[in-house]
Amino acid sequence: MREEREPDGYAGYTELDEDHVEYVEYEDGTGHEGEAPRRSGARKAVLVAVGGVFAALLAVGGYGLYNIVNAVQGGNPSSGGSGTQGSDTAAKAPQTPPTAEQAAAVAKDFLAAWGRGDVTAASALTNRPETARAALAAFHENVPARTLALTGTGPAATGTAEEPAVGFRVKAEFEGATAAWEYDSTLSVVRGESGKAVVRWAPTVLHPRLGPGGTIAVKALPDPVTKPADRNGKPLEGFPSLAAVLPKIAPADGETVVNGRAVVLSGGAGKDPEQLFVLTPPSAPQVKLTLDADLQRVAEEAVKQQAAGGKPASLVAVQPSTGHILAMAFSPSGYNRAVSAGQPPGSTMKVITSAALLQAGVTPDTVVPCKNTTNSPRPWHNDEPGDFPSYTLTDDFSHSCNTGFIDKGLEKLQPGTLAKVARDQFGLGLEWHIGIDSRDATIPLPADKDEAAAEYIGQGKIQVNSLAMASVAATVQSGTFRQPVLREDAKRATAPGKLPAGVAQDLRAMMAKTATQGTARAPMSGLTGQIGAKTGTVETGGQSTNSWFIAYRGDLAVAAEVDGGGHGNSAAGVAAAQVLKAGKG
């Protein structure tokens, strides 16, 4: 800056450097840029003094000059006054960070606007209004809370001197929800372009775990999966034989399945959805199956041992007094042969043949010779070679003599009698509904004596499974057919007739002798209480035979079968006995 003595007629003259304008004042007191007329001596003295102040201020910097110039012109440091000079200088002035008080004030206004759903007002209090408006609008649409309360909790530790932060708590209440959704978050405050304190917008303002590209919304939860429990409420997950069974168990008719709702955070690419809060949990009525988890564990292990080497096997345990299925195991997995297979049961069928013979006039003590071979006209033989002409019906049963049953059956029974007794008194051939899909037993009408002879000893075209034969053992033990069920609400089939009490008593005696003195004595050894058993061996026409075994001990009946397992008292007998020992009747 330079000072020059003014020419005649001027009151004073001051020229600033290139960053400032010249200022002169006319004699009449009006200020203009450019030339000036003469002024009075008093005016000249004032301007000379001001000019001296200007010179001093230039020595200490422009900020002081800015204030003084504005003051002289009647301006305001914060507003820039009304002159051009003040406006230019204000735009270039450095901004100070928001104070804690300013941060708290803008946070309060922002949270209030957000809480009442005024997204326009809330977004206007941010440094990115358009982005904030879209995000807040989406939040209100996708998270339809009945009430939304947002309360400041004071300065947050995440803040800095340049960007103070304010903590706040969100509480959202929803129609039908079991509780309110509450969480804590923070927001930062900065100076906006206008110089005002505003909220620095970021996705985390909505929720601390929300990132770029993420969304928050109330969504329906997947349909609840029924997880049936055993009869004592114990879980049944983890059993190989039940893995494919349990998902098929549905709640009873009329019971309601509730699909839940949750606030879900969906992240950006590659991030799995996250449940932030469950509004209403999904629920399905608990279904208690008749299974016993402890007995199921033993059955699984027993089948696993006998199926070693790839031999298909299965086992079913039934409670005679109720018909409840207590255990159901099979191998390999994928096909439930325990209730869905169909195959001949071998000599375990002699229980039903004996029931028919006893009702046809034969007694347990009736002599029924056990020949080495017999013909129907097809030739038949026994596992135990030799002729035993003095064997009674009980002896034939306990030693599993094929020829004695064939001869006496062809003599005493009419075609179709075996199927009728099986259906009317043992329930085989009726349509069963156990709670899952199962295969019903079939005992076809024999076309000739060869087919009849085969059926009397459990071979030929008879098709049963472990479920059906466990029911046969249970019917003998209790004297009454009770259709096996896996769940209480299953619709049971009722047998048209009833096993005569005397016949049931005779059968129990015959099965008891088989368990203690006959072909079943080895696997049944050591078992006490009311016991009974019958072995079965099925010739397949190849090199191997299939092993069958049915038995009971007190109020527990079991049937097991092992393809290629050999004689009935070996593979199947061992598996069945393991379950009987664990069940303790």
C-alpha positions as CSV (number, residue, x, y, z in Angstrom):
1,M,0.0,0.0,0.0
2,R,1.2,3.4,-0.7
3,E,0.0,6.8,0.6
4,E,0.1,9.9,-1.5
5,R,-0.8,13.4,-0.6
6,E,-4.1,14.2,-2.2
7,P,-4.4,16.8,-4.9
8,D,-6.2,20.0,-4.3
9,G,-9.9,19.4,-3.8
10,Y,-9.5,15.8,-2.3
11,A,-10.1,15.0,1.4
12,G,-7.9,12.0,1.3
13,Y,-6.8,9.1,-0.8
14,T,-5.8,5.6,0.0
15,E,-4.9,2.9,-2.5
16,L,-4.8,-0.8,-1.4
17,D,-2.8,-3.6,-3.0
18,E,-4.2,-5.7,-5.7
19,D,-6.3,-7.8,-3.3
20,H,-8.3,-4.8,-2.2
21,V,-10.2,-1.8,-3.8
22,E,-9.4,1.8,-3.5
23,Y,-11.5,3.8,-1.0
24,V,-12.0,7.6,-1.2
25,E,-14.6,9.8,0.2
26,Y,-16.1,12.9,-1.2
27,E,-16.5,16.1,0.7
28,D,-20.2,15.5,1.0
29,G,-19.5,12.3,3.0
30,T,-20.5,9.8,0.3
31,G,-17.9,7.1,-0.5
32,H,-17.2,6.0,-4.1
33,E,-14.5,4.2,-6.0
34,G,-12.6,6.3,-8.4
35,E,-12.1,10.0,-8.3
36,A,-13.4,12.2,-5.4
37,P,-14.3,15.9,-5.0
38,R,-12.8,18.0,-2.3
39,R,-13.9,17.5,1.3
40,S,-13.8,19.5,4.4
41,G,-10.8,19.6,6.8
42,A,-12.6,17.7,9.5
43,R,-13.3,14.8,7.1
44,K,-9.7,14.9,6.0
45,A,-8.5,14.4,9.5
46,V,-10.7,11.3,10.1
47,L,-9.6,9.6,7.0
48,V,-6.0,10.3,7.6
49,A,-6.4,8.6,11.0
50,V,-8.1,5.6,9.4
51,G,-5.5,5.4,6.8
52,G,-2.9,5.1,9.6
53,V,-4.8,2.2,11.1
54,F,-5.0,0.5,7.8
55,A,-1.3,0.7,7.5
56,A,-0.8,-0.8,10.9
57,L,-3.2,-3.7,10.2
58,L,-1.5,-4.6,7.0
59,A,1.6,-5.2,9.0
60,V,-0.2,-7.9,11.2
61,G,-2.3,-9.7,8.6
62,G,-5.4,-9.7,6.5
63,Y,-7.8,-11.2,9.1
64,G,-7.7,-8.0,11.3
65,L,-8.1,-6.0,8.2
66,Y,-11.2,-8.0,7.3
67,N,-12.8,-7.2,10.6
68,I,-12.0,-3.6,10.7
69,V,-13.1,-2.9,7.2
70,N,-16.3,-4.6,7.9
71,A,-16.8,-2.7,11.1
72,V,-16.1,0.6,9.4
73,Q,-18.6,-0.2,6.7
74,G,-21.2,-1.4,9.2
75,G,-20.7,-5.1,8.3
76,N,-20.8,-8.3,10.3
77,P,-17.9,-10.8,10.5
78,S,-20.3,-13.8,10.4
79,S,-22.5,-12.5,7.6
80,G,-20.0,-10.6,5.6
81,G,-22.1,-7.3,5.8
82,S,-23.7,-5.8,2.8
83,G,-20.7,-4.8,0.8
84,T,-18.9,-6.8,-1.8
85,Q,-15.6,-6.6,0.1
86,G,-17.1,-8.3,3.2
87,S,-18.7,-11.2,1.1
88,D,-15.5,-12.1,-0.6
89,T,-13.6,-12.2,2.6
90,A,-16.2,-14.4,4.5
91,A,-16.1,-17.1,1.8
92,K,-12.4,-17.5,2.2
93,A,-12.3,-17.5,6.1
94,P,-11.4,-20.8,7.7
95,Q,-14.2,-22.8,9.4
96,T,-14.0,-23.8,13.0
97,P,-15.2,-27.4,14.0
98,P,-18.7,-27.7,15.5
99,T,-18.8,-27.4,19.2
100,A,-20.2,-30.1,21.4
101,E,-23.3,-28.0,22.0
102,Q,-23.9,-27.5,18.3
103,A,-23.4,-31.2,17.7
104,A,-26.0,-32.1,20.4
105,A,-28.4,-29.6,19.0
106,V,-28.3,-30.8,15.4
107,A,-28.4,-34.4,16.6
108,K,-31.5,-33.7,18.6
109,D,-33.3,-32.1,15.7
110,F,-32.2,-34.9,13.3
111,L,-33.4,-37.7,15.6
112,A,-36.7,-36.0,16.2
113,A,-37.4,-35.6,12.5
114,W,-36.3,-39.2,11.8
115,G,-38.5,-40.5,14.6
116,R,-41.6,-38.8,13.4
117,G,-41.0,-39.9,9.9
118,D,-40.2,-36.5,8.4
119,V,-37.5,-37.7,6.1
120,T,-37.3,-34.3,4.3
121,A,-36.5,-32.4,7.5
122,A,-34.1,-35.1,8.7
123,S,-32.2,-35.4,5.5
124,A,-31.9,-31.6,5.3
125,L,-29.9,-31.7,8.5
126,T,-27.2,-33.9,6.9
127,N,-24.3,-33.2,4.5
128,R,-25.8,-35.4,1.8
129,P,-29.5,-34.6,1.8
130,E,-30.5,-36.6,-1.3
131,T,-28.7,-39.8,-0.2
132,A,-30.0,-39.5,3.3
133,R,-33.6,-38.9,2.2
134,A,-33.6,-42.1,0.0
135,A,-32.1,-44.2,2.8
136,L,-34.4,-42.8,5.5
137,A,-37.4,-43.3,3.3
138,A,-36.4,-46.9,2.6
139,F,-35.9,-47.5,6.3
140,H,-39.4,-46.3,7.2
141,E,-40.9,-48.4,4.4
142,N,-39.0,-51.6,5.1
143,V,-39.1,-51.4,8.9
144,P,-42.7,-50.5,9.5
145,A,-42.6,-49.8,13.2
146,R,-45.7,-48.8,15.1
147,T,-43.6,-46.3,17.1
148,L,-40.0,-45.2,16.6
149,A,-38.3,-43.4,19.4
150,L,-34.7,-42.0,19.0
151,T,-33.0,-40.6,22.1
152,G,-29.6,-38.9,22.3
153,T,-27.4,-40.4,24.9
154,G,-24.6,-37.8,25.0
155,P,-21.2,-37.3,23.4
156,A,-19.7,-40.5,22.0
157,A,-16.2,-41.7,22.5
158,T,-15.8,-42.2,18.8
159,G,-15.9,-38.4,18.2
160,T,-12.9,-36.2,17.6
161,A,-12.2,-32.5,18.0
162,E,-12.8,-32.0,14.3
163,E,-16.0,-34.2,14.2
164,P,-17.8,-34.5,17.5
165,A,-20.0,-37.6,17.8
166,V,-23.3,-38.1,19.5
167,G,-24.6,-41.4,20.8
168,F,-28.3,-42.3,20.5
169,R,-30.6,-45.2,21.3
170,V,-33.2,-46.5,18.9
171,K,-36.4,-48.2,20.2
172,A,-38.9,-49.5,17.6
173,E,-42.2,-51.2,18.5
174,F,-44.1,-53.4,16.1
175,E,-47.6,-54.7,15.9
176,G,-47.8,-58.3,17.2
177,A,-44.1,-58.3,18.3
178,T,-43.2,-60.0,21.5
179,A,-40.8,-57.1,22.5
180,A,-39.4,-53.9,21.2
181,W,-36.3,-53.8,19.0
182,E,-33.7,-51.6,20.7
183,Y,-30.1,-50.8,19.8
184,D,-27.4,-48.1,20.3
185,S,-25.7,-46.2,17.5
186,T,-23.7,-42.9,16.9
187,L,-23.6,-40.1,14.4
188,S,-20.9,-37.6,13.6
189,V,-21.4,-33.9,13.1
190,V,-19.4,-31.6,10.7
191,R,-19.7,-28.2,9.2
192,G,-21.8,-28.1,6.0
193,E,-21.1,-25.9,3.0
194,S,-23.2,-23.2,4.5
195,G,-21.1,-23.2,7.7
196,K,-23.9,-24.8,9.7
197,A,-23.4,-27.9,11.8
198,V,-24.9,-31.0,10.1
199,V,-24.9,-34.7,10.5
200,R,-22.3,-36.5,8.4
201,W,-24.4,-39.0,6.5
202,A,-23.3,-42.7,6.4
203,P,-25.2,-46.0,6.3
204,T,-24.1,-46.6,9.9
205,V,-26.4,-43.8,11.0
206,L,-29.3,-46.2,10.5
207,H,-27.6,-49.1,12.1
208,P,-23.9,-49.6,13.3
209,R,-23.6,-52.8,11.2
210,L,-25.1,-51.5,8.0
211,G,-22.5,-51.0,5.3
212,P,-22.6,-49.7,1.7
213,G,-25.1,-51.6,-0.4
214,G,-26.8,-53.1,2.6
215,T,-30.5,-53.0,3.5
216,I,-32.5,-53.4,6.6
217,A,-36.0,-54.8,6.4
218,V,-38.7,-56.8,8.3
219,K,-38.9,-60.2,6.6
220,A,-40.8,-63.4,7.1
221,L,-38.7,-66.2,8.5
222,P,-38.6,-69.6,6.8
223,D,-41.4,-72.0,7.6
224,P,-40.7,-73.6,10.9
225,V,-39.4,-77.1,10.8
226,T,-41.1,-79.5,13.1
227,K,-38.6,-81.2,15.4
228,P,-40.4,-84.2,16.9
229,A,-39.3,-85.5,20.3
230,D,-39.5,-88.9,21.7
231,R,-42.3,-90.0,24.1
232,N,-40.4,-88.4,27.0
233,G,-39.6,-85.2,25.2
234,K,-36.0,-86.1,24.4
235,P,-34.6,-84.9,21.0
236,L,-34.4,-87.4,18.2
237,E,-31.9,-85.7,16.0
238,G,-28.7,-87.5,15.2
239,F,-30.1,-91.0,14.7
240,P,-29.2,-92.3,11.2
241,S,-32.4,-94.2,10.7
242,L,-34.5,-91.2,11.6
243,A,-32.8,-88.6,9.4
244,A,-35.2,-89.1,6.6
245,V,-38.2,-89.8,8.8
246,L,-38.4,-86.8,11.0
247,P,-38.7,-84.1,8.3
248,K,-41.8,-86.0,7.1
249,I,-43.5,-85.6,10.5
250,A,-46.1,-82.8,10.3
251,P,-48.2,-81.3,13.1
252,A,-51.6,-82.8,13.5
253,D,-54.6,-81.5,11.5
254,G,-56.0,-78.3,12.9
255,E,-52.8,-77.3,14.7
256,T,-51.3,-74.0,13.6
257,V,-47.9,-73.4,12.2
258,V,-46.7,-69.8,12.8
259,N,-44.3,-68.2,10.4
260,G,-42.1,-65.7,12.3
261,R,-40.9,-62.3,11.4
262,A,-37.5,-60.7,12.0
263,V,-35.6,-57.5,11.2
264,V,-33.0,-58.7,8.7
265,L,-29.8,-57.0,7.7
266,S,-28.9,-57.9,4.1
267,G,-25.3,-57.0,3.4
268,G,-23.5,-56.3,0.2
269,A,-22.2,-58.8,-2.3
270,G,-20.9,-62.0,-0.6
271,K,-22.5,-61.3,2.8
272,D,-25.1,-63.6,4.2
273,P,-28.3,-62.0,5.7
274,E,-28.2,-61.5,9.4
275,Q,-31.1,-61.5,11.8
276,L,-30.9,-58.4,13.9
277,F,-34.1,-59.0,15.9
278,V,-36.8,-61.6,15.9
279,L,-40.2,-59.9,16.1
280,T,-42.3,-63.1,16.3
281,P,-40.5,-66.4,16.4
282,P,-41.7,-69.2,14.2
283,S,-43.5,-72.0,15.9
284,A,-44.9,-75.4,15.2
285,P,-46.8,-77.5,17.7
286,Q,-44.5,-80.0,19.2
287,V,-45.1,-83.6,18.0
288,K,-44.2,-86.3,20.5
289,L,-43.5,-89.6,18.7
290,T,-43.9,-92.9,20.4
291,L,-40.2,-93.6,20.0
292,D,-37.9,-94.0,23.0
293,A,-34.6,-92.3,22.4
294,D,-32.6,-94.6,24.7
295,L,-34.0,-97.7,23.0
296,Q,-33.6,-96.2,19.6
297,R,-29.9,-95.7,20.3
298,V,-29.5,-99.4,21.1
299,A,-31.5,-100.4,18.0
300,E,-29.3,-98.3,15.8
301,E,-26.1,-99.9,17.2
302,A,-27.5,-103.4,16.9
303,V,-28.5,-103.0,13.3
304,K,-25.1,-101.3,12.5
305,Q,-23.2,-104.3,13.9
306,Q,-25.3,-106.9,12.0
307,A,-25.2,-104.9,8.7
308,A,-21.4,-104.8,8.7
309,G,-20.1,-105.8,5.3
310,G,-23.0,-104.2,3.5
311,K,-25.8,-106.6,4.5
312,P,-29.2,-104.9,4.5
313,A,-30.9,-105.1,7.9
314,S,-33.7,-103.7,10.0
315,L,-35.3,-103.9,13.4
316,V,-38.6,-102.6,15.0
317,A,-39.5,-102.6,18.7
318,V,-43.2,-102.3,19.7
319,Q,-44.9,-102.0,23.1
320,P,-47.6,-104.7,23.1
321,S,-49.9,-103.0,25.6
322,T,-50.2,-99.8,23.5
323,G,-48.9,-100.6,20.0
324,H,-46.4,-97.8,20.3
325,I,-43.4,-98.1,18.1
326,L,-40.4,-97.7,20.5
327,A,-37.6,-98.1,18.1
328,M,-37.1,-98.3,14.3
329,A,-33.7,-98.9,12.8
330,F,-32.4,-99.9,9.3
331,S,-29.4,-100.0,7.1
332,P,-28.3,-98.8,4.6
333,S,-29.8,-95.3,4.9
334,G,-32.1,-93.9,2.3
335,Y,-34.6,-96.7,2.2
336,N,-36.7,-97.5,5.3
337,R,-36.8,-101.2,4.9
338,A,-38.0,-101.6,8.5
339,V,-41.5,-100.4,7.6
340,S,-41.5,-100.2,3.8
341,A,-39.8,-103.5,2.6
342,G,-41.7,-106.6,1.6
343,Q,-40.2,-110.1,1.9
344,P,-41.0,-113.6,3.2
345,P,-40.5,-113.9,7.0
346,G,-39.4,-117.6,7.0
347,S,-40.4,-119.7,10.0
348,T,-41.5,-116.7,12.1
349,M,-44.7,-117.1,10.1
350,K,-45.3,-120.4,11.9
351,V,-46.7,-118.3,14.8
352,I,-49.7,-117.5,12.6
353,T,-49.8,-121.0,11.1
354,S,-49.9,-122.5,14.6
355,A,-52.7,-120.1,15.6
356,A,-54.7,-121.4,12.6
357,L,-53.9,-125.1,13.4
358,L,-54.8,-124.6,17.1
359,Q,-58.2,-123.2,16.0
360,A,-58.6,-126.1,13.6
361,G,-58.5,-128.7,16.5
362,V,-54.7,-129.3,16.8
363,T,-53.3,-128.9,20.4
364,P,-49.8,-128.1,21.5
365,D,-49.4,-131.7,22.5
366,T,-50.8,-133.2,19.3
367,V,-48.3,-135.5,17.6
368,V,-47.2,-133.9,14.4
369,P,-44.3,-136.0,13.0
370,C,-41.3,-134.2,11.8
371,K,-40.2,-136.1,8.7
372,N,-36.8,-135.7,7.1
373,T,-38.5,-134.6,3.8
374,T,-42.1,-134.3,2.6
375,N,-43.8,-133.4,-0.7
376,S,-46.6,-131.1,-1.7
377,P,-45.8,-132.4,-4.4
378,R,-42.8,-130.2,-4.3
379,P,-40.1,-131.7,-2.0
380,W,-39.4,-130.0,1.3
381,H,-36.8,-130.5,4.0
382,N,-35.7,-129.2,7.4
383,D,-32.6,-127.4,8.7
384,E,-32.3,-130.2,11.2
385,P,-31.9,-133.5,9.3
386,G,-33.5,-136.7,10.5
387,D,-37.0,-138.1,11.2
388,F,-38.7,-137.3,14.5
389,P,-42.0,-139.2,14.4
390,S,-42.9,-138.4,18.0
391,Y,-42.6,-134.6,17.8
392,T,-45.7,-132.7,18.9
393,L,-46.8,-129.4,17.5
394,T,-44.8,-127.6,20.3
395,D,-41.8,-129.6,19.3
396,D,-42.2,-128.8,15.7
397,F,-42.5,-125.2,16.6
398,S,-39.5,-125.0,19.0
399,H,-37.3,-126.9,16.6
400,S,-38.7,-125.1,13.5
401,C,-39.7,-128.3,11.6
402,N,-40.9,-127.4,8.2
403,T,-42.3,-130.8,7.1
404,G,-44.5,-131.1,10.2
405,F,-46.2,-127.8,9.5
406,I,-46.6,-128.4,5.8
407,D,-48.1,-131.8,6.4
408,K,-50.5,-130.7,9.1
409,G,-51.4,-127.5,7.3
410,L,-52.3,-129.2,4.1
411,E,-54.3,-131.7,6.2
412,K,-56.2,-129.2,8.4
413,L,-56.4,-125.9,6.7
414,Q,-58.4,-124.8,3.8
415,P,-56.9,-122.4,1.1
416,G,-57.2,-118.9,2.4
417,T,-57.4,-119.8,6.1
418,L,-53.9,-118.7,6.8
419,A,-54.6,-115.2,5.3
420,K,-57.9,-114.9,7.1
421,V,-56.4,-115.7,10.6
422,A,-53.5,-113.3,9.8
423,R,-55.9,-110.5,8.9
424,D,-58.7,-111.0,11.4
425,Q,-56.6,-111.8,14.5
426,F,-53.2,-110.3,13.8
427,G,-54.1,-107.4,11.6
428,L,-51.8,-108.4,8.7
429,G,-53.3,-107.4,5.4
430,L,-55.2,-104.4,6.8
431,E,-54.4,-100.9,5.8
432,W,-52.2,-99.4,8.5
433,H,-51.5,-95.7,9.1
434,I,-48.6,-95.5,11.5
435,G,-47.7,-91.8,11.1
436,I,-45.3,-92.2,8.1
437,D,-45.6,-94.1,4.9
438,S,-45.4,-97.9,5.4
439,R,-46.1,-101.0,3.4
440,D,-48.9,-103.3,4.5
441,A,-48.4,-107.1,4.7
442,T,-49.8,-109.3,1.9
443,I,-50.6,-113.0,2.2
444,P,-52.1,-114.0,-1.2
445,L,-54.5,-116.8,-1.7
446,P,-52.4,-119.8,-2.8
447,A,-53.0,-121.1,-6.3
448,D,-52.0,-124.7,-5.5
449,K,-50.7,-127.0,-2.7
450,D,-47.1,-126.0,-3.4
451,E,-47.9,-122.3,-2.8
452,A,-49.9,-123.2,0.3
453,A,-47.0,-125.3,1.7
454,A,-44.6,-122.4,1.1
455,E,-46.9,-120.0,3.0
456,Y,-47.3,-122.3,6.0
457,I,-43.5,-121.9,6.6
458,G,-43.3,-118.3,5.7
459,Q,-41.9,-118.5,2.2
460,G,-43.4,-118.1,-1.3
461,K,-45.3,-115.0,-2.1
462,I,-45.8,-113.6,1.4
463,Q,-44.6,-110.1,1.8
464,V,-44.0,-108.6,5.3
465,N,-41.4,-106.4,7.1
466,S,-40.0,-106.0,10.5
467,L,-42.8,-103.7,11.5
468,A,-45.5,-106.3,10.7
469,M,-43.6,-109.2,12.4
470,A,-42.9,-107.1,15.6
471,S,-46.7,-106.6,15.7
472,V,-47.2,-110.4,15.5
473,A,-44.9,-111.0,18.5
474,A,-46.7,-108.1,20.4
475,T,-50.1,-109.6,19.6
476,V,-49.1,-113.0,21.1
477,Q,-47.7,-111.4,24.2
478,S,-50.8,-109.2,24.9
479,G,-53.4,-111.4,23.3
480,T,-54.8,-108.5,21.4
481,F,-53.9,-106.9,18.1
482,R,-53.1,-103.2,18.5
483,Q,-51.9,-101.6,15.2
484,P,-48.4,-100.2,15.7
485,V,-48.2,-96.4,15.5
486,L,-45.4,-93.9,15.5
487,R,-47.6,-91.1,16.8
488,E,-50.6,-91.0,19.0
489,D,-52.9,-89.2,16.6
490,A,-52.5,-91.8,13.8
491,K,-55.7,-93.4,12.7
492,R,-55.5,-97.1,13.7
493,A,-56.9,-100.1,11.9
494,T,-58.9,-102.5,14.0
495,A,-58.9,-106.2,13.4
496,P,-62.3,-107.7,12.6
497,G,-61.7,-110.5,15.1
498,K,-59.7,-111.3,18.1
499,L,-57.2,-114.0,18.9
500,P,-58.9,-116.5,21.2
501,A,-57.5,-116.3,24.8
502,G,-56.7,-120.0,24.8
503,V,-54.9,-119.8,21.5
504,A,-52.8,-116.8,22.7
505,Q,-51.9,-118.7,25.9
506,D,-50.8,-121.8,23.9
507,L,-48.7,-119.6,21.6
508,R,-47.0,-117.9,24.5
509,A,-46.1,-121.3,25.9
510,M,-44.7,-122.5,22.6
511,M,-42.7,-119.3,22.1
512,A,-41.4,-119.6,25.7
513,K,-40.1,-123.1,25.1
514,T,-38.4,-122.0,21.8
515,A,-36.6,-119.2,23.8
516,T,-35.4,-121.5,26.5
517,Q,-35.0,-124.9,24.8
518,G,-35.4,-124.4,21.1
519,T,-33.7,-122.7,18.2
520,A,-33.8,-119.2,20.0
521,R,-32.2,-120.3,23.2
522,A,-28.7,-118.9,22.3
523,P,-29.6,-115.3,21.7
524,M,-32.2,-115.3,24.4
525,S,-29.9,-116.7,27.0
526,G,-29.7,-114.6,30.2
527,L,-33.0,-112.9,29.6
528,T,-35.5,-113.2,32.5
529,G,-39.1,-112.5,33.0
530,Q,-41.9,-113.3,30.5
531,I,-40.0,-114.2,27.3
532,G,-40.8,-115.8,24.1
533,A,-39.2,-116.1,20.6
534,K,-39.3,-117.6,17.2
535,T,-36.5,-117.9,14.6
536,G,-36.8,-117.8,10.9
537,T,-34.5,-118.7,8.0
538,V,-35.5,-117.8,4.4
539,E,-33.9,-119.7,1.5
540,T,-33.4,-117.3,-1.3
541,G,-32.4,-119.7,-4.0
542,G,-28.8,-118.6,-3.9
543,Q,-25.8,-119.3,-1.7
544,S,-27.1,-117.2,1.3
545,T,-30.1,-117.3,3.5
546,N,-31.9,-114.4,5.2
547,S,-32.0,-114.3,9.0
548,W,-35.3,-113.5,10.9
549,F,-36.1,-113.3,14.6
550,I,-39.2,-112.2,16.6
551,A,-39.4,-112.2,20.3
552,Y,-40.8,-110.4,23.4
553,R,-39.8,-109.8,26.9
554,G,-42.5,-108.4,29.2
555,D,-44.1,-105.4,27.5
556,L,-41.5,-105.2,24.7
557,A,-41.7,-107.0,21.4
558,V,-39.0,-107.0,18.7
559,A,-38.6,-108.2,15.1
560,A,-35.3,-108.1,13.2
561,E,-34.1,-109.3,9.8
562,V,-30.7,-109.4,8.1
563,D,-30.3,-110.1,4.4
564,G,-27.7,-112.8,4.0
565,G,-27.5,-113.1,7.8
566,G,-27.8,-116.9,7.9
567,H,-29.9,-118.7,10.4
568,G,-32.4,-116.8,12.4
569,N,-30.7,-117.3,15.8
570,S,-27.5,-115.7,14.5
571,A,-27.6,-112.2,13.0
572,A,-31.2,-111.2,13.5
573,G,-31.4,-113.0,16.9
574,V,-28.4,-111.2,18.3
575,A,-29.7,-107.8,17.2
576,A,-33.2,-108.4,18.7
577,A,-31.7,-109.7,22.0
578,Q,-29.6,-106.6,22.4
579,V,-32.8,-104.5,22.3
580,L,-34.7,-106.8,24.6
581,K,-31.8,-106.6,27.2
582,A,-31.8,-102.8,27.0
583,G,-35.5,-102.5,27.2
584,K,-35.8,-104.7,30.4
585,G,-39.3,-105.6,29.4
